[in-house]
Amino acid sequence: MGLASDLFVSDGLTVFAFIQSHVRKHGVVPNLATIKTDTGIDIVDPAPEPLTYYAEKLFERKRLAVQADQARDLVDHLKNEDSKKVADSAKKLIVESNKWQFGKHVYGDPRQTIDDRVRRQIELEKLHGVIDGYPTPWPELDQVTRGIHNGEFWIIVAAKKTGKTWCLLLFFEKLLREHRRPLLVSMEMPTTSMERRLDAIYSTLDYREFREGTLGVDGIDKYIERMKALAKEEIFWTAGNGQIKTPADVELLARELNPGVILIDGVYLMQPSSGHWGSKYEKVSTVADEIQPMSLRLQKPILMTTQFNRKLKQGSLSGDSGMIGYAYELAQNADLALALYRDDDMKESKQMIVSIMEHREGEDFNMYVRWDLSEMNFDFIRQISTEELNGDDKASGGSASKVKF
């Protein structure tokens, strides 16, 4: 977080507002004489301490003020014996004060970090093409993205009942196999449903048979064996309990558990951490605006699912970020948007198109994969060019037969 008017009071606020106005109007910072002439406020000569010393003091003053305000609310709720509001105030105290945590890197001089950047690049060269982020379920996707990196915010978007949750669980299962300590938060599905899906993926068992209880002796033996292996992994899970409702709840949980990656299923069902909202759009856009800085504060990747809106016609095999439902901030804030497409023919043949719809690195990538819940097979088949995909379908409801696989 950089310097902002919220950090200043009294004469300091007057001077800061004048400097901002002067820069916007003239493009340069005013000198001390100009500040005194226009504001009537004397500015002392520069002190020997660096700017970051005083910036840190400003942040600490603001942080203490925020903590004091939240603490007063908490005490009031304690006096009223309202346990729910006490808990909410305690969460808000921690999250709001963390927003004003000063980071010296905000004011860093790029020349002072040259050695660190050179060292990082040398370490990257030693990987010889191996990704430097957290792995995805598909090595082909890893080669384009270099994996999911700390501080990044990804979304998985698809039409209703297309496979968003399954896709998120594929990421989750890959991360736990790599011992990356993933945390999964489900906003809509109950724990038993999520556990059943994860168990089927991890055990590579037919999901229909798993759900119906028709695995047979061999299937049960395989399931028990795989669950013994799963029990050795370090994973975190919260689904369908109604306790995690806001980004602040997720941040507090992440600070307690310290997972490697955070995965959220159904972000459009979350509520803002504070304040009021009128429409569904306002609610989701506020949540999206909270999650991006949260990923940077935590320095952990966050991967979430959301839905296309009705602009994407049934059975379409391509789309764009303008078709993402609820709030455009989801795509605007995301470092990467991964879309899933399939029509009835592809559903019948157990196939899916996985496409990078938005990517800050700017590289397009579309792939054709298997989507077979009977064998838990989600293997890469082949890459599809954007021209081939858009040229045949153009989000107009084309069928899979139009795309040559």
HELIX and SHEET records of a PDB file:
HELIX    1   1 SER A    5  LEU A    7  5                                   3    
HELIX    2   2 SER A   10  HIS A   26  1                                  17    
HELIX    3   3 LEU A   32  THR A   39  1                                   8    
HELIX    4   4 LEU A   51  LYS A   79  1                                  29    
HELIX    5   5 SER A   83  ASN A   98  1                                  16    
HELIX    6   6 LYS A  104  TYR A  107  5                                   4    
HELIX    7   7 PRO A  110  THR A  113  5                                   4    
HELIX    8   8 ILE A  114  LYS A  126  1                                  13    
HELIX    9   9 PRO A  139  THR A  145  1                                   7    
HELIX   10  10 LYS A  164  ARG A  177  1                                  14    
HELIX   11  11 THR A  191  SER A  203  1                                  13    
HELIX   12  12 TYR A  207  GLU A  212  1                                   6    
HELIX   13  13 GLY A  216  LEU A  230  1                                  15    
HELIX   14  14 PRO A  247  LEU A  257  1                                  11    
HELIX   15  15 VAL A  267  LEU A  269  5                                   3    
HELIX   16  16 LYS A  280  LEU A  298  1                                  19    
HELIX   17  17 SER A  321  MET A  323  5                                   3    
HELIX   18  18 GLU A  329  ASN A  333  1                                   5    
HELIX   19  19 ASP A  344  GLU A  348  1                                   5    
HELIX   20  20 THR A  386  ASP A  392  1                                   7    
HELIX   21  21 ALA A  400  LYS A  402  5                                   3    
SHEET    1   A 9 PHE A 236  ALA A 239  0                                        
SHEET    2   A 9 PRO A 182  SER A 186  1                                        
SHEET    3   A 9 VAL A 261  ASP A 265  1                                        
SHEET    4   A 9 ILE A 302  GLN A 307  1                                        
SHEET    5   A 9 PHE A 153  ALA A 158  1                                        
SHEET    6   A 9 LEU A 336  TYR A 341  1                                        
SHEET    7   A 9 GLN A 351  HIS A 359 -1                                        
SHEET    8   A 9 PHE A 365  ARG A 370 -1                                        
SHEET    9   A 9 PHE A 380  ILE A 384 -1                                        
END                                                                             
